[in-house]
């Protein structure tokens, strides 16, 4: 340690440096939006009739209502566009 710096002064300098760093980080987060996720907007997925039907299921937890939702859900055409997806993936 230098003869001119007393132990109390070294502590004061360390605290001041830490405070400057903290204030710089706070400034950066508020002014440059470093801590926020950017929203990408709405998804561009086209919803067909089957997707809309699945999204309108009942909120009830009664067994009869759940069974009705299951019976009303048709997954017959689930793989209808799988060939298009495979082709798109192979082009990548």
matplotlib code that plots the C-alpha trace (Angstrom):
import matplotlib.pyplot as plt

x = [0.0, 1.1, 2.1, -0.5, -3.5, -4.9, -7.0, -10.1, -9.4, -9.0, -12.3, -14.0, -12.5, -13.7, -17.2, -17.2, -16.1, -18.7, -21.4, -20.4, -20.6, -24.0, -25.3, -23.9, -25.7, -29.0, -28.6, -27.9, -30.9, -33.3, -32.0, -31.0, -33.8, -31.2, -33.4, -36.5, -37.6, -38.7, -42.1, -42.2, -45.8, -48.6, -47.8, -48.4, -49.8, -53.0, -55.6, -57.8, -61.2, -59.7, -57.4, -60.2, -62.3, -59.5, -59.1, -62.8, -62.9, -64.8, -63.2, -65.2, -63.6, -66.7, -66.2, -69.2, -68.0, -64.4, -65.7, -67.8, -64.7, -62.8, -65.6, -65.8, -62.1, -61.3, -57.6, -58.3, -56.6, -53.7, -51.0, -52.7, -49.9, -46.9, -45.5, -45.3, -43.5, -41.0, -40.4, -39.8, -37.4, -35.4, -35.0, -33.3]
y = [0.0, 3.5, 5.7, 8.3, 6.0, 5.0, 1.8, 3.9, 5.7, 2.4, 1.2, 4.5, 4.3, 0.7, 1.6, 4.5, 2.3, -0.3, 2.4, 3.8, 0.3, -0.3, 3.0, 2.3, -1.1, 0.5, 3.2, 0.5, -1.6, 1.3, 3.1, 0.2, -2.3, -5.0, -6.8, -7.0, -9.5, -8.2, -9.2, -10.8, -10.0, -12.4, -15.8, -16.2, -19.7, -20.1, -21.7, -24.2, -25.5, -28.3, -25.9, -23.5, -26.4, -27.5, -24.0, -23.8, -26.8, -26.5, -25.1, -27.5, -30.3, -32.5, -36.0, -35.8, -32.5, -33.8, -37.0, -34.8, -32.8, -36.0, -37.4, -34.2, -34.1, -35.6, -36.4, -38.2, -35.5, -34.9, -36.0, -34.4, -32.0, -34.1, -34.4, -30.6, -30.4, -33.1, -31.4, -28.0, -29.6, -31.3, -27.9, -26.5]
z = [0.0, -0.7, 2.2, 1.2, 1.3, 4.6, 5.0, 5.4, 2.2, 0.3, 1.5, 0.5, -3.0, -3.4, -2.3, -4.7, -7.6, -6.8, -6.7, -10.1, -11.5, -10.0, -11.4, -14.8, -14.9, -13.8, -16.5, -19.1, -18.2, -18.2, -21.3, -23.5, -22.5, -21.7, -19.2, -21.4, -23.9, -27.3, -28.3, -31.7, -32.4, -33.1, -34.5, -38.2, -37.9, -39.9, -37.7, -39.4, -38.2, -36.2, -34.3, -33.5, -32.3, -30.0, -28.6, -27.7, -25.3, -22.1, -18.9, -16.7, -14.8, -14.7, -16.1, -18.4, -19.9, -20.4, -22.1, -24.4, -25.3, -26.0, -28.1, -30.1, -30.8, -34.2, -34.8, -38.1, -40.3, -38.0, -40.5, -43.5, -44.3, -43.1, -46.7, -47.0, -43.7, -44.7, -48.0, -46.3, -43.8, -46.5, -48.3, -45.3]

ax = plt.figure().add_subplot(projection="3d")
ax.plot(x, y, z, "-o")
ax.set_aspect("equal")
plt.show()
